[in-house]
Amino acid sequence: MNINQAKEYIKNSIHMYLKKDEYGDYKIPVVRQRPIFLLGAPGIGKTAIMEQIAQELGIALVSYSMTHHTRQSALGLPFIKHKTYGGKEYDVSEYTMSEIIASIYETMEKSGVGEGILFLDEINCVSETLAPSMLQFLQYKVFGKHSVPEGWIIVTAGNPPEYNKSVREFDVVTMDRLKVITVEPDFETWKQYALDKGIHNSIISFLELKKEFFYCMETTAKGRSYVTARGWEDLSDIIFMYEEDMLSVEENLIGQYLRNIKVVKEFASYYQLYNKYKADYDIEKILAGNVSEDVVTKVKQGSFDERVTLVSMLLDNVISKMKDALLESDYMKSLLVSVKNLKTKDNIAEDIKISVEARGCIINELESAGSLSVEEKMMHKKVIKFLRAIEVFEMDYVKERYNEQLDNMKKQVGDAKDILHNIFTFVAGSFDGERELLILVTELIASKIASRFIAMFGSEDYSKYSELLMITNRQDKLRETISNLELV
């Protein structure tokens, strides 16, 4: 299965494991809750999906890479304890609590969250001295003398033997106690993530044309040659930074992230071509709806690859605008809750202080639980900043400042819708045939950000050019939520 399918499978399994009966006991007894073993090539996003699952389920996450652990750190250190048996005293060896188990209790203590995921990466690459204890742990959920607390689901991950010489194969007895999920690299799945994550558009459009370069692992005369999803994402980050400082992105830099000479050379050439397209077509004017006849002529004369790249550039820009608008919308919905509470208060300064402290606690607790996304943290901090700025003023001033923020959100939404309209107009009027228009509509569907934006705010152009868009009750409710942001 691909990584998205694996995520849903794991999420559903955890949901079932955490279901309780009318007496508060887990419906599936802890002893019958099989640990999940996620088996897949390196760099395909196994760790990332665990963070997403914890955030979506509202539970805690404790992560460890088992290759960094010795037998002592995993099981605890031995010490001598005096005990009495049958009236006689004995010196008995016992163990301190495992570092891993202790981390779970510390997380519960700091976050106040009692349920979570214990994620152990590279589980099949542990040291020789730790291996027997790991097998015992997978079977009985015990490290040394201490068990994993109830409500904590064990998810492990590892690489197949062909990717890692240190891999130890588990015996049948152990495997029979695990839920094994095998994950394969899949570009189409990764592309959805890349569009919403904001991976550099040159990478997305290059891989759209050269899907075979998305993931490769081979042994050559010069050693292991490989390209991974992690490599592409890290390359994206450094390209953005180099462009910000107006530095040249060359083969030597690319080769630090993609360890395959052929892929490096082809992407380096494409990146130069990408920047040429960007200048030739004057993307900013297309987004603004100012398309010259020269650009239309170039489009009609361009190759299919060139057209695909152009559509990808336009999509990258509009999805970025949509993301900003959605973040602002989420912020306004969160801010509305705090501001509405102030309307009934005699002393808003005191209530603001309480609200700020409460949001600060939420940030600390979710961070301690390992289940706070960057976007959610930014939203809470933005609300706190707003509240602190109005704490010495009267309610009329608060309402005025709130409405200014609401107008800003509406402008961002309007700007994104205008850009989307301009893109549809350009693609529909400048390309021969429907291939590029189909690509545009399909990519908008694939992007979670674009789909959510259109569901909330609508798009006449999208409705016009796609029979796939249906106005469902859920979409109507989302739009109703936005209209309710008005502070009356």
C-alpha positions in Angstrom: 0.0 0.0 0.0 1.1 3.6 -0.3 1.9 5.9 2.7 -1.6 7.5 2.8 -3.3 4.1 2.8 -0.9 3.0 5.6 -1.8 6.2 7.6 -5.5 5.5 7.4 -5.0 1.8 8.3 -2.9 2.8 11.4 -5.3 5.5 12.4 -8.3 3.2 12.3 -6.3 0.5 14.2 -5.4 3.0 17.0 -9.0 4.2 17.1 -10.2 0.6 17.6 -7.6 -0.1 20.2 -8.7 2.9 22.2 -12.4 2.2 22.2 -13.9 1.4 25.6 -16.9 -0.4 26.9 -19.6 0.9 29.2 -17.3 0.2 32.2 -14.4 2.1 30.9 -12.3 -0.9 29.9 -10.7 -1.2 26.5 -12.9 -3.4 24.2 -9.7 -5.0 22.9 -7.7 -6.0 25.9 -4.2 -4.5 26.0 -2.6 -8.0 25.7 -4.5 -8.5 22.4 -3.6 -5.2 20.9 -1.0 -6.2 18.4 1.9 -3.7 17.9 1.9 -2.3 14.3 5.0 -2.8 12.2 5.4 -0.4 9.4 7.8 -1.9 6.9 9.0 0.3 4.0 12.0 1.9 2.2 13.8 4.8 3.9 12.7 8.3 3.4 9.1 7.7 2.3 7.4 9.5 5.3 6.9 6.8 7.9 7.8 9.2 10.8 5.8 12.1 9.4 2.5 10.2 9.3 2.8 9.3 13.0 2.9 13.0 13.8 -0.2 13.6 11.6 -2.1 10.7 13.2 -1.4 12.0 16.8 -2.5 15.5 15.8 -5.7 14.2 14.1 -6.7 11.8 17.0 -5.7 14.3 19.7 -3.4 11.9 21.5 0.2 12.1 22.6 3.3 10.8 20.7 6.6 9.6 22.0 9.2 8.7 19.3 12.5 6.9 19.5 15.0 5.7 17.0 16.1 2.3 18.4 19.5 2.4 16.7 20.5 5.0 19.3 19.7 2.8 22.2 21.9 0.4 24.2 20.5 -2.4 26.3 20.9 -0.3 29.5 19.0 2.8 28.2 16.2 0.7 26.8 15.8 -1.7 29.8 17.1 0.4 32.7 20.2 0.1 34.9 20.7 -2.7 37.4 20.8 -2.0 41.1 20.9 -4.1 44.3 17.8 -4.2 46.5 17.5 -5.9 49.8 14.5 -8.3 50.1 13.2 -10.8 52.6 12.0 -14.2 51.6 10.8 -16.8 54.1 12.3 -14.8 56.9 15.7 -14.5 55.3 17.3 -11.4 53.7 18.7 -11.5 50.2 20.4 -9.0 47.8 18.4 -9.0 44.6 19.2 -7.4 41.2 16.5 -5.0 40.0 16.4 -2.4 37.2 15.6 1.3 37.1 12.7 2.3 34.8 13.5 2.2 31.1 14.3 5.6 29.6 11.6 4.8 27.0 8.9 4.0 29.5 9.9 6.9 31.7 9.4 9.3 28.7 5.8 8.1 28.3 5.0 8.9 32.0 6.8 12.3 31.7 4.8 13.1 28.6 1.5 12.2 30.3 2.5 14.3 33.3 3.4 17.4 31.3 0.6 17.2 28.8 -2.2 15.8 30.8 -2.9 13.4 27.9 -3.3 9.8 29.1 -3.4 8.0 25.8 -0.9 8.1 22.9 1.4 6.4 20.5 4.8 4.9 21.3 6.6 5.0 18.0 9.8 3.1 17.7 11.7 3.6 14.4 14.3 1.2 13.0 13.1 -1.5 15.2 14.7 -4.2 13.2 18.2 -2.6 13.3 18.8 -2.8 17.1 22.2 -3.8 18.5 22.9 -7.5 19.1 22.7 -7.1 22.9 19.3 -5.4 22.7 17.7 -7.7 20.1 16.4 -10.4 22.5 14.8 -7.8 24.7 13.2 -6.1 21.7 11.6 -9.4 20.7 10.2 -9.8 24.3 9.0 -6.2 24.2 7.0 -6.8 20.9 5.4 -9.9 22.4 4.6 -8.6 25.9 4.9 -4.8 25.8 7.5 -4.8 28.6 10.9 -3.2 28.8 12.8 -4.7 31.7 10.4 -4.9 34.6 8.1 -2.1 33.4 5.1 -2.3 31.0 3.9 0.2 28.5 1.0 2.1 30.2 -2.5 1.2 29.2 -3.8 3.5 26.5 -0.5 3.7 24.7 -0.4 2.0 21.3 2.9 0.6 20.0 3.7 1.4 16.4 7.1 0.4 15.0 8.9 1.0 11.7 11.8 -0.6 9.9 13.5 -1.0 6.5 13.4 -4.1 4.4 16.8 -6.0 4.3 17.6 -4.9 0.8 17.9 -1.3 2.0 19.9 -1.9 5.2 22.6 -4.4 6.0 21.9 -4.1 9.7 18.4 -5.4 9.5 17.5 -8.4 11.7 14.7 -10.6 10.6 12.1 -11.4 13.2 11.1 -15.0 13.8 7.7 -16.3 13.0 6.6 -16.3 16.7 7.3 -12.5 16.9 5.8 -11.7 13.5 2.6 -13.6 14.4 2.1 -11.0 17.2 2.4 -8.0 14.9 0.2 -6.2 12.4 2.6 -5.9 9.5 2.0 -3.1 6.9 4.3 -2.9 3.9 4.6 0.5 2.3 5.8 1.2 -1.2 7.0 4.6 -2.6 4.2 6.2 -4.6 4.7 9.5 -6.4 1.0 10.4 -6.9 0.5 10.1 -3.1 3.6 12.1 -2.3 2.6 14.8 -4.8 -0.6 15.5 -2.9 1.6 16.0 0.2 4.1 18.1 -1.7 1.5 20.4 -3.1 0.0 21.2 0.3 3.4 21.2 2.0 4.8 23.8 -0.4 7.6 21.7 -1.9 9.5 23.8 -4.5 7.4 23.7 -7.7 10.5 22.9 -9.9 10.7 19.6 -8.1 7.0 18.7 -8.4 6.8 19.7 -12.1 10.1 17.8 -12.8 8.8 14.6 -11.2 5.5 14.9 -12.9 7.5 14.5 -16.2 10.0 12.1 -14.8 8.1 9.9 -12.3 10.8 7.2 -12.5 13.2 9.5 -10.7 11.0 10.0 -7.6 12.5 7.1 -5.8 15.3 4.8 -6.8 17.8 2.6 -5.0 20.5 0.6 -6.7 24.0 -0.7 -6.3 26.6 0.5 -8.8 30.4 -0.1 -9.3 30.9 3.1 -7.2 28.6 2.0 -4.4 25.0 2.6 -3.4 23.1 5.1 -5.5 19.7 6.4 -4.2 17.1 9.1 -4.4 14.4 9.3 -1.7 11.3 11.4 -0.9 13.2 12.8 2.1 16.0 13.8 -0.2 13.6 15.7 -2.5 12.0 17.5 0.4 15.3 18.5 1.9 16.5 19.7 -1.5 13.3 21.8 -1.7 14.2 23.6 1.6 17.7 24.5 0.5 16.6 25.7 -3.0 14.2 28.1 -1.3 17.0 29.4 0.9 19.4 29.7 -2.0 16.9 31.6 -4.0 16.1 33.9 -1.1 19.8 34.9 -1.0 20.0 34.9 -4.8 22.6 32.1 -4.9 23.0 29.7 -7.8 21.6 26.2 -7.5 24.1 23.9 -9.1 24.9 20.2 -9.5 27.2 20.1 -6.5 24.4 21.3 -4.2 21.8 19.1 -5.7 24.1 16.1 -5.4 24.2 16.5 -1.6 20.6 15.5 -1.5 20.1 13.3 -4.5 22.7 10.5 -4.6 22.3 9.5 -8.2 24.4 11.1 -10.9 21.8 10.8 -13.7 19.0 12.3 -11.6 21.2 15.1 -10.4 22.2 16.1 -13.9 18.7 15.9 -15.3 17.2 17.9 -12.5 19.9 20.5 -12.7 19.2 21.0 -16.4 15.5 21.1 -15.8 15.9 23.7 -12.9 17.6 26.0 -15.3 14.9 25.5 -17.9 12.2 26.0 -15.2 13.6 29.5 -14.4 13.7 30.3 -18.1 10.0 29.4 -18.4 9.2 31.5 -15.4 10.9 34.6 -17.0 9.6 34.0 -20.5 5.9 33.7 -19.5 6.0 36.4 -16.9 3.9 34.4 -14.4 3.0 37.4 -12.2 1.1 39.1 -15.1 -0.8 35.9 -15.9 -1.9 35.7 -12.2 -3.0 39.3 -12.4 -5.0 38.7 -15.5 -2.7 40.7 -17.8 -1.8 38.2 -20.5 0.0 39.6 -23.6 -0.4 38.2 -27.2 3.3 37.3 -27.1 2.7 35.0 -24.1 -0.4 33.4 -25.8 1.7 32.8 -29.0 4.6 31.2 -26.9 2.0 28.9 -25.2 0.6 27.7 -28.5 4.1 27.0 -29.8 5.4 25.4 -26.6 6.0 21.7 -26.2 3.6 19.6 -24.0 6.3 19.4 -21.2 6.6 23.2 -21.3 2.9 23.6 -21.0 2.7 21.1 -18.1 5.4 23.1 -16.3 3.6 26.4 -16.8 0.3 25.0 -15.4 2.3 23.6 -12.4 3.8 27.0 -11.8 0.4 28.7 -11.8 -1.1 26.0 -9.5 1.8 26.5 -7.1 1.0 30.2 -6.8 -2.7 29.9 -6.3 -2.5 27.0 -3.8 0.0 29.1 -1.7 -2.6 32.0 -1.7 -5.3 29.6 -0.8 -3.3 28.2 2.1 -2.7 31.7 3.5 -6.4 32.5 3.2 -7.4 29.2 5.0 -4.9 29.8 7.8 -6.4 33.3 8.3 -9.9 31.8 8.3 -9.0 29.2 10.9 -7.4 32.0 13.0 -10.6 34.1 12.7 -12.8 31.2 13.8 -10.6 30.6 16.8 -10.4 34.4 17.6 -14.2 34.7 17.4 -14.6 32.3 20.3 -12.4 34.4 22.5 -13.9 37.7 21.4 -17.5 36.6 21.9 -16.8 35.6 25.4 -15.7 39.2 26.2 -19.0 40.7 25.2 -20.7 39.6 28.5 -17.8 40.6 30.7 -17.6 43.7 32.9 -13.8 43.5 33.2 -12.5 42.4 29.8 -8.8 42.9 30.9 -9.1 40.2 33.5 -10.9 37.9 31.1 -8.3 38.4 28.4 -5.6 37.6 30.9 -7.4 34.3 31.7 -7.9 33.5 28.0 -4.2 34.2 27.2 -3.1 32.0 30.0 -5.4 29.2 28.9 -4.1 29.3 25.3 -0.5 29.3 26.6 -1.4 26.1 28.6 -2.9 24.5 25.5 0.3 25.2 23.5 2.5 23.8 26.3 0.3 20.7 26.8 0.1 19.9 23.0 3.8 20.4 22.5 4.6 18.2 25.5 2.3 15.6 23.9 4.0 15.9 20.6 0.7 16.6 18.8 0.9 20.3 18.0 1.2 21.2 14.4 3.1 24.3 13.3 -0.1 25.9 11.9 -2.0 25.3 15.1 0.8 26.7 17.2 0.9 29.8 15.0 -2.9 30.2 15.2 -2.9 30.2 19.0 0.0 32.6 19.2 -1.7 35.0 16.8 -4.9 35.0 18.9 -2.8 35.6 22.0 -1.0 38.6 20.3 -4.4 40.1 19.3 -5.8 39.7 22.8 -2.8 41.3 24.4 -3.1 44.2 22.1 -6.7 45.0 23.1 -6.7 44.2 26.9 -6.6 47.9 28.0 -9.4 49.0 25.7 -13.2 49.0 25.7 -15.4 46.6 23.8 -16.2 49.0 21.0 -12.5 49.2 20.2 -12.2 45.4 20.4 -15.1 45.0 17.9 -13.4 47.5 15.5 -10.1 45.7 15.6 -11.8 42.4 15.1 -13.7 43.6 12.1 -10.4 44.9 10.6 -9.0 41.4 10.9 -12.1 39.9 9.3 -11.8 42.4 6.4 -8.2 41.3 5.9 -9.3 37.6 5.8 -12.0 38.4 3.2 -9.4 40.3 1.1 -7.1 37.3 1.2 -10.0 35.0 0.1 -11.0 37.4 -2.6 -7.4 37.7 -3.9 -7.0 33.9 -4.1 -10.4 33.6 -5.9 -9.3 36.3 -8.4 -6.0 34.5 -9.1 -7.9 31.2 -9.6 -10.3 32.9 -12.0 -7.4 34.4 -14.0 -5.6 31.1 -14.2 -8.8 29.4 -15.5 -9.3 32.2 -18.0 -5.7 31.9 -19.2 -5.6 28.1 -19.5 -9.1 27.9 -21.2 -8.2 30.7 -23.7 -4.6 30.1 -24.5 -4.2 26.3 -24.9 -5.4 24.2 -27.8 -7.5 21.3 -26.6 -8.5 20.3 -23.1 -5.5 18.5 -21.8 -4.1 21.4 -19.8 -7.5 22.3 -18.5 -8.0 18.7 -17.3 -4.6 18.9 -15.6 -5.6 22.1 -13.8 -8.9 20.7 -12.5 -7.4 17.3 -11.6 -4.5 19.0 -9.6 -7.0 21.2 -7.7 -8.9 18.1 -6.7 -5.7 16.4 -5.6 -4.7 19.2 -3.3 -6.4 19.1 0.1 -5.8 22.9 0.4 -7.5 23.7 -2.9 -10.4 21.3 -2.3 -11.0 22.8 1.1 -10.8 26.3 -0.1 -13.2 25.7 -3.0 -15.6 23.9 -0.7 -15.6 26.8 1.8 -15.5 29.8 -0.6 -16.7 28.4 -4.0 -15.4 29.0 -7.5 -17.6 29.6 -10.5 -14.8 28.7 -12.8 -14.2 25.4 -11.1 -17.9 24.5 -11.2 -18.0 25.5 -14.8 -15.1 23.4 -15.9 -15.5 20.4 -13.7 -18.6 18.1 -13.4 -16.8 16.5 -10.5 -17.6 19.3 -8.1 -20.8 18.7 -6.2 -22.1 21.2 -3.7 -22.6 18.8 -0.7 -24.2 19.6 2.7 -20.8 19.5 4.2 -19.6 22.3 1.8 -22.7 24.4 2.6 -21.9 24.0 6.3 -18.4 25.2 5.8 -19.6 28.3 4.0 -22.1 28.9 6.7 -19.3 28.8 9.3 -17.5 31.5 7.4 -20.6 33.7 7.2 -21.0 33.4 10.9 -17.7 35.0 11.6 -19.5 38.4 11.5 -19.3 39.9 15.0 -22.8 41.4 15.8 
